[in-house]
Amino acid sequence: MAHRVFISFKTEDKSYKRYIQNNLGVDMIDKSLNEAIDSEDEDYIMRKIREDYLSDSTVTIFLIGTHSSEDEGAEEQKFIKRELQASLYDGKSNSRNGILGIVLPHMYDEIFKGSYVCSKCGKNHNHVSINDSTVIKEFSCNYYIKPLTEDKCSWSEEDRYCVLVKWDDFKIDSDSAEKFIDQAFDKRKEPVAEKVKVYPK
């Protein structure tokens, strides 16, 4: 089943957005937030972004490039932060979107750090560096949802709201792209959706 997609991206990564639009058959909304909404009312701001930009989308793709991190500063990231907040917001007239983070090739080494032996369980875990130096908090806090239960030493898919994929795995063909979009869409109805943080600190 095809889902309507909104893409949140930094200008530097526009070529990847164009590739999705032109080559993968994704049903997408071709808009991005580039003007602040003049209001102090958070509910109103979220509603306006959903109505004017996200429309009837059900999945938001977040392109993770070298300029997508929290460390870039709040002013620099204000538009992508608002786009993800509005995507995560579960309001009266809309339901939240699924979130699919696509790691762009130049970020692979920054994010995928190999595996390590866990001191608690003795097993190997993958080290995926999703934090303020790689992504905005709206993504990281909903990828590594805290806290873990006492019986767990690592996050499994059921502990994450956001879905993460490498660009090379996503762009194989339209079937591959749709598979990951479906995975993000399905998260909306899973128990972890109740733990989503719209405005992480």
Buried (B, 14 or more C-beta within 10 A) or exposed (E): EEBBBBBBBBEEBEEBBEEBBEEBBBEBBEBBBEEEBEEEEEEEBBBBBBEEBBEEBBBBBBBBBBBBBBEBEEEBBEBBBBBBBBBBBBEEEBEBBBBBBBBBEEBEEBBBEEEEEEEEEEEEBEEBBBBEEBBBBBBBBBBBBEEEEEEEEBBEEEBBBBBBBBBEEBBEEEEBBBBBBBBBBEBBEEEBBEEBBBEBE
